[in-house]
Amino acid sequence: MYLRSVIYLLFTSLLYTQGLDFPDEPIQAPITYIWPLVLIGGLFFLRRSRQNK
């Protein structure tokens, strides 16, 4: 268990000395026009269900 943490610390320090940095978390963009897409999908679903009968 101690060996794993030592290896991890050595590995991360080696990456930082090479100039590599870890990326930040991506920013979640809000989906603003979701309701028209839901409405269109519902209409397609109703149309297909009526055609299958």
N, C-alpha and C positions, 0 to 999 in steps of 0.2 A: 504494500500500500504506500509506503514511504517512497519506494523507488519510482512508482508511477507519478507521484507528485513532483519529484525531482526531475524526471525526464520531461514532464510537461513544462516546468519552469525553464529548463534549459532550452527546450524547443521554442517556446514563445520569446525568450530573450534573444535567441539566434535570429528569429524572424524580424524582430524589431531592430536589431543591429543591421540587418540587410536593407532596411528602408521599406519593408513591406508593412502595411497596416491593414487591420481588419476592417471591412466595410461596415458602415452604419446600417441600422435597420431601415428598410425602405418605407417611404411615407405612403400611407394608404390614402388614395384619392377617393373622394365620395362619388358614388354613382348618382348623378342628378336626375337623369331622364329614365328612371327605371319603370315608372308606371305606364308610360306608353308602350314599352317593350312587353310588360306583363299583359296589357290589354290586347296587343297584337297576337301574342302567343295564345291567349285564351280564345281569341276569335278563330285562329287556325285550328285549335283543338276542337272547338265546337263544329267547325266546318267539316273536319275529317270524321268526327263521330257521326254526323248526320249523313255523310256520304257512304259510310260503311253499313248503314242499316238497310 
